[in-house]
């Protein structure tokens, strides 16, 4: 049981984030499973600390432990120790990083060979269920059974990119899945997904004549579709641009950061919008968070500890990108997740969440490639 949990505990946590995204399960099944996974994880850490210590302090995952140490020091000296939400965040972050490390260390080949096919199937199943319940994908911004269209777009564009980037020849069914996934993605009206599409083509084909032709086709598609009365990603980026409301959210987040510039608002304030901040009346329907992962980190920790977090994250990311930039195959898919997340975090509040699918996938990808790099360097 314990060894099985080491291998698959993180998978349960990752797939549970999808349940957190579904209206019918986000307040019922998902919280129960989350606390069950966290409880079992902490119990197994206490039962077998010596073996777990060897994994958590392994060189591959040392950057995760550095982030945990920053969280602990910040909580003890700059947060309120009586703040239960901050303590909960501290423990949940530690446990999620621990599950990532244990899962990769004990199940590396699974993540190399079997993880993405399973993930694609689960996301595709969510899409199919949504289409049965709500088949009208072009009537407005589409979200299926997911509570938010941007969240659905995050799932579908990642699944599309994983299929697109795989080296093996695609079956007819996989081609069908790709077409359906990209149609659903664009119907959500998410603008940032177009960045993922461009990035996936660049990582697949490089800067070639083929990609130039694809770019021309994309521009023509944007022009044609933007003249229709739809609410797709093409329509919204044509009418609103890629920033639009993000500009107001950015400046509002910066103003909030200035109020607690050096020490931040606390570990529990990871959304980018501290709960004690009053939103001006003219911005009430616009501001739901910083919509910027980097600003969310700085608002949470302040520029001192937040700067350290960003530095560690960027240093590890650049090391990984430099090492794997010319390597194809499954490593290229994990690399795509890292690069896309670093870009998308300029428009979405990534990095800081606990039960956020894209955020967990980013930390998994960074850790997997870090361990792959270690194994390659030591020829294991």
C-alpha positions in Angstrom: 0.0 0.0 0.0 2.7 2.5 1.0 4.9 1.7 -2.1 1.8 2.0 -4.3 1.0 5.4 -2.8 4.6 6.5 -3.4 4.2 5.6 -7.1 0.7 6.9 -7.8 -0.2 9.3 -5.0 0.7 12.3 -7.1 -1.4 11.0 -10.0 -4.4 10.9 -7.7 -3.8 14.5 -6.7 -3.3 15.7 -10.3 -6.5 14.0 -11.5 -8.4 15.4 -8.5 -7.6 18.9 -9.7 -9.9 18.1 -12.7 -12.7 17.2 -10.2 -12.0 20.6 -8.6 -12.8 22.1 -12.0 -16.2 20.4 -12.4 -19.2 22.1 -10.9 -20.8 18.9 -9.6 -17.7 17.7 -7.8 -15.6 20.8 -6.9 -17.3 21.2 -3.5 -18.0 17.6 -2.7 -15.9 14.8 -4.0 -12.8 16.8 -4.8 -12.2 18.3 -1.3 -12.7 14.9 0.3 -10.2 13.2 -1.9 -7.7 16.1 -1.5 -7.7 15.8 2.3 -7.6 12.0 2.1 -4.5 12.2 -0.2 -2.8 14.8 2.0 -3.6 12.8 5.2 -2.3 9.5 3.8 0.8 11.3 2.5 1.6 12.9 5.9 1.0 9.5 7.6 3.4 7.6 5.4 6.0 10.4 5.8 5.8 9.8 9.6 5.8 6.0 9.3 8.8 5.8 7.0 10.8 9.0 7.4 14.3 7.7 6.6 13.5 6.3 3.1 11.5 9.4 2.2 14.2 11.7 3.4 16.6 10.1 0.8 14.2 11.0 -2.0 13.2 14.4 -0.9 16.8 15.5 -0.5 17.9 13.8 -3.7 19.8 16.2 -6.0 17.1 16.0 -8.6 14.5 17.5 -6.3 16.7 19.8 -4.2 15.1 22.9 -5.8 11.7 21.7 -4.4 13.2 21.4 -0.9 14.7 24.8 -1.3 11.2 26.2 -2.0 9.8 24.3 1.0 12.5 25.8 3.2 11.6 29.3 2.0 8.0 28.6 2.8 8.9 27.4 6.3 11.1 30.4 7.1 8.6 32.8 5.8 5.8 31.2 7.8 7.8 31.2 11.0 9.1 34.7 10.9 6.9 36.8 8.5 3.5 35.2 8.5 1.1 34.7 11.4 1.7 31.4 13.0 -1.9 31.4 14.2 -3.2 31.7 10.6 -4.5 28.2 9.9 -4.9 28.9 6.2 -1.2 29.7 5.9 -0.3 26.5 7.8 -2.5 24.5 5.6 -0.8 26.0 2.5 2.6 25.2 4.0 1.7 21.6 4.6 -0.1 21.1 1.3 2.7 22.6 -0.7 5.2 20.4 1.1 3.1 17.3 0.5 2.5 18.1 -3.2 6.2 18.5 -3.8 6.9 15.4 -1.8 4.4 13.3 -3.8 5.9 14.6 -7.1 9.4 13.6 -5.9 8.4 10.2 -4.6 6.3 9.5 -7.7 9.0 10.3 -10.2 11.8 8.6 -8.2 9.8 5.3 -7.8 8.0 5.4 -11.1 10.2 7.2 -13.6 9.5 4.8 -16.5 5.7 5.3 -16.0 6.1 9.0 -16.5 8.3 8.4 -19.5 6.1 5.9 -21.3 2.5 5.9 -19.9 1.6 9.1 -18.2 0.7 11.3 -21.2 -1.5 8.7 -23.0 -3.5 8.3 -19.8 -3.8 12.1 -19.3 -5.0 12.7 -22.8 -7.7 10.0 -22.5 -9.0 11.5 -19.2 -9.2 15.0 -20.7 -10.8 13.7 -23.8 -13.4 11.8 -21.7 -14.2 15.1 -19.9 -14.7 16.8 -23.2 -17.0 14.1 -24.5 -19.1 14.2 -21.4 -19.3 17.9 -21.7 -20.4 17.7 -25.3 -23.2 15.3 -24.4 -24.5 17.6 -21.7 -23.9 20.8 -23.7 -23.3 20.3 -27.5 -23.7 23.9 -28.4 -20.0 24.8 -28.6 -20.4 28.0 -30.7 -23.4 29.6 -29.0 -21.1 31.5 -26.5 -17.8 30.9 -24.7 -17.9 27.1 -24.3 -17.1 25.4 -21.0 -18.8 22.0 -21.1 -18.9 20.5 -17.6 -16.0 22.7 -16.4 -16.9 25.7 -14.3 -14.7 28.1 -16.2 -14.0 28.3 -20.0 -10.3 29.2 -19.4 -9.9 26.1 -17.2 -11.4 23.9 -20.0 -9.1 25.6 -22.5 -6.1 24.8 -20.2 -7.0 21.1 -20.2 -7.8 20.8 -23.9 -4.9 22.8 -25.3 -2.4 20.8 -23.3 -4.0 17.5 -24.4 -3.9 18.7 -28.0 -0.3 19.8 -27.8 0.7 16.5 -26.2 -0.8 14.6 -29.1 0.6 17.0 -31.7 4.2 16.8 -30.3 4.4 13.0 -30.0 6.9 11.5 -32.5 5.1 8.3 -33.2 2.7 8.1 -36.1 -0.8 9.1 -35.1 -3.7 6.8 -35.6 -6.9 8.0 -37.2 -8.6 8.2 -33.8 -5.7 10.3 -32.4 -6.2 12.7 -35.4 -9.9 12.8 -34.6 -9.1 13.6 -31.0 -6.7 16.4 -32.0 -9.3 18.0 -34.3 -12.0 17.8 -31.6 -9.7 19.1 -28.9 -8.6 22.1 -31.0 -12.2 23.0 -31.9 -13.3 22.9 -28.3 -10.2 24.9 -27.3 -10.9 27.7 -29.7 -14.6 27.7 -28.8 -13.7 28.5 -25.1 -12.6 32.0 -26.3 -9.4 31.7 -24.4 -6.7 34.0 -26.0 -3.6 32.5 -24.4 -4.2 29.1 -26.0 -3.1 30.6 -29.3 0.4 31.0 -27.7 0.4 27.3 -27.0 -0.6 26.5 -30.6 2.2 28.6 -32.0 4.7 27.2 -29.5 3.8 23.6 -30.2 4.3 24.2 -34.0 7.7 25.9 -33.4 8.8 23.0 -31.1 7.6 20.5 -33.6 8.9 21.9 -36.9 11.2 24.8 -35.9 11.4 28.0 -37.9 10.8 26.4 -41.3 8.9 27.1 -44.5 6.2 24.8 -43.3 5.7 26.9 -40.2 5.7 30.1 -42.3 2.8 28.7 -44.3 1.0 27.6 -41.2 1.4 31.1 -39.8 -0.1 32.6 -43.0 -3.0 30.1 -42.7 -3.5 31.1 -39.0 -3.6 34.8 -39.9 -6.2 34.2 -42.7 -8.3 32.1 -40.2 -8.2 34.9 -37.6 -9.3 37.4 -40.2 -12.1 35.2 -41.6 -13.5 34.0 -38.2 -13.2 37.4 -36.5 -15.8 38.7 -39.0 -18.4 36.2 -37.7 -20.7 36.7 -34.7 -18.9 34.1 -32.6 -17.0 34.2 -29.3 -14.0 32.0 -30.2 -10.4 32.7 -29.3 -9.9 34.2 -32.8 -12.8 36.6 -32.3 -11.8 37.7 -28.8 -8.1 38.3 -29.7 -9.2 40.3 -32.8 -11.7 42.5 -30.9 -9.9 42.7 -27.5 -6.2 42.0 -28.2 -4.3 39.6 -26.0 -4.0 41.9 -23.0 -7.3 43.9 -22.8 -8.6 43.4 -19.2 -5.3 42.0 -18.1 -3.8 45.5 -18.2 -6.2 46.8 -15.5 -5.6 43.6 -13.4 -1.9 44.0 -13.7 -1.8 47.6 -12.5 -4.3 46.8 -9.7 -2.0 43.9 -8.6 1.1 46.2 -8.7 -0.7 48.8 -6.5 -1.6 46.0 -4.0 2.0 44.8 -4.0 3.4 48.3 -3.2 1.4 48.2 0.1 3.4 45.3 1.4 6.3 45.4 -0.9 9.0 43.5 1.1 7.1 40.9 3.2 3.9 40.3 1.2 0.5 39.3 2.4 1.1 35.7 3.6 1.2 32.2 2.3 -2.6 31.9 2.3 -2.8 34.8 -0.2 -1.7 32.9 -3.3 -4.5 34.0 -5.7 -3.0 37.4 -6.4 -6.0 39.2 -4.8 -5.6 39.5 -1.0 -8.9 39.1 0.8 -8.7 42.4 2.7 -8.2 44.5 -0.4 -11.2 46.6 -1.4 -11.9 46.6 -5.1 -13.0 49.9 -6.6 -16.6 49.9 -7.8 -15.6 50.4 -11.5 -13.4 47.3 -11.3 -15.7 44.9 -9.4 -16.7 42.8 -12.4 -13.2 42.9 -13.8 -10.8 42.0 -10.9 -10.8 38.3 -9.8 -7.1 38.0 -9.2 -3.7 39.2 -10.5 -4.0 37.0 -13.6 -0.2 37.0 -13.5 1.8 34.1 -11.8 4.9 36.2 -11.2 2.9 39.0 -9.5 1.0 36.4 -7.5 4.2 35.1 -6.1 5.4 38.6 -5.2 2.1 39.6 -3.6 2.2 36.3 -1.6 5.8 36.5 -0.3 6.9 40.1 -1.0 9.9 40.9 -3.2 12.5 39.4 -0.8 11.2 35.9 -0.5 9.2 36.1 -3.7 12.3 37.1 -5.6 14.1 34.0 -4.3 11.2 31.8 -5.4 11.2 33.2 -8.9 15.0 33.0 -9.0 15.1 29.3 -8.1 12.3 28.5 -10.5 13.9 30.4 -13.4 17.4 29.0 -12.7 16.1 25.4 -12.7 14.0 26.0 -15.8 16.9 27.5 -17.8 19.1 24.6 -16.8 16.5 22.2 -18.1 15.8 24.1 -21.3 19.5 24.3 -22.1 20.0 20.6 -21.5 17.0 19.3 -23.4 16.6 21.9 -26.1 17.9 19.5 -28.8 16.4 16.3 -27.5 13.1 15.1 -29.0 10.6 12.5 -27.9 8.8 12.5 -24.6 11.3 15.0 -23.1 10.1 17.6 -25.7 6.6 17.3 -24.4 7.6 18.0 -20.8 9.8 20.8 -22.1 6.8 22.3 -23.8 4.9 22.3 -20.5 7.7 24.3 -18.9 8.1 26.9 -21.6 4.4 27.4 -22.2 3.8 27.8 -18.4 6.6 30.4 -18.1 4.9 32.4 -20.9 1.3 31.8 -19.9 2.1 32.9 -16.3 2.2 36.5 -17.7 -1.6 36.2 -18.3 -2.8 33.6 -15.7 -2.2 33.1 -12.0 0.0 30.0 -12.3 2.8 28.6 -10.0 1.2 29.3 -6.6 -1.9 27.2 -6.6 -2.3 23.8 -4.8 -5.3 22.3 -6.6 -4.6 23.8 -10.1 -4.0 21.4 -12.9 -1.6 23.4 -15.0 0.5 24.5 -12.0 0.9 20.9 -10.8 1.8 19.8 -14.3 4.5 22.5 -14.4 6.2 21.4 -11.2 5.9 17.7 -12.3 7.5 18.5 -15.7 10.3 20.5 -14.1 11.0 17.7 -11.6 10.8 14.9 -14.2 13.3 16.5 -16.5 15.5 17.4 -13.5 15.6 13.7 -12.6 16.1 12.7 -16.2 19.0 15.1 -16.4 20.5 13.6 -13.3 20.2 10.0 -14.6 21.7 11.0 -18.0 24.7 12.8 -16.3 25.3 9.7 -14.2 24.5 7.2 -17.0 22.0 5.4 -14.9 
